[in-house]
Amino acid sequence: MRTSRARSSEKKAIQYEKILDVGSEMFVKQGPYKFSMRSLVKHLNMSQANLYHYVQSKRELWIAIRIRYYNQYKAGLDIIINENQGNYRILCYKIVEFFLEFASVDFNRFAMMYLVSAPSSKRIGPLEQAYKPFFIIEYLLKIMKQALSAGNAKDSDAIRYLYYLYGIVVGVAKVEADLKLHTKITEPIIIEEEKLFADEYRKFVLRELRDLINKIIP
């Protein structure tokens, strides 16, 4: 009996992950307004009633996907913070480097975290009721405040630099993703005469960001 229940729970967990995977891909391709739960069940080959056993609405699905991705990011971020205690400059650089790599590995994940807005809903579901937003910049703010209190950062402008740094990194992740696209779009980002590869761009950006971090935290 226990084995049967364990298998049933395992199957549900696998199906739930599949729902999040397919949902994430469709959200990114179609946008939060064009995407529908009906189209999702067709891709998953399951009934809408069955889907609602896992997520009760499009907005709840969006929240579930973001929770998964933010938990993945937080797990990696915690490792970096634990491994680089004490040196605020290196820690800040490692967080920036990790962010770009995290965004590069899975574009859908990055898009769901930063580019795809939440679908509107008249009803607040159980996931939204329990949802606590995870602000990545809070980690950097905490580090910056620690550096300021320790006398390592120059002055209060460091906080402004931090938001500036954050904006740069998010934008860089999007440009890097665009550089990896092989299909021609209406206005391609790659100029054939001046072609730039994503890995070359990353190296340049990290060098420039290192200089900026050195300016913020001497």
Secondary structure, DSSP 8 states (H G I E B T S, - for coil): -HHHHHHHHHHHHHHHHHHHHHHHHHHHHHHHHH--HHHHHHHHT--HHHHTTT-SSHHHHHHHHHHHHHHHHHHHHHHHHHHT-S-HHHHHHHHHHHHHHHHHH-HHHHHHHHTS-----SS--HHHHH-----HHHHHHHHHHHHHHTT-S-STHHHHHHHHHHHHHHHHHHHHHHHT--S--SS-S--GGG---HHHHHHHHHHHHHHHHHHH--
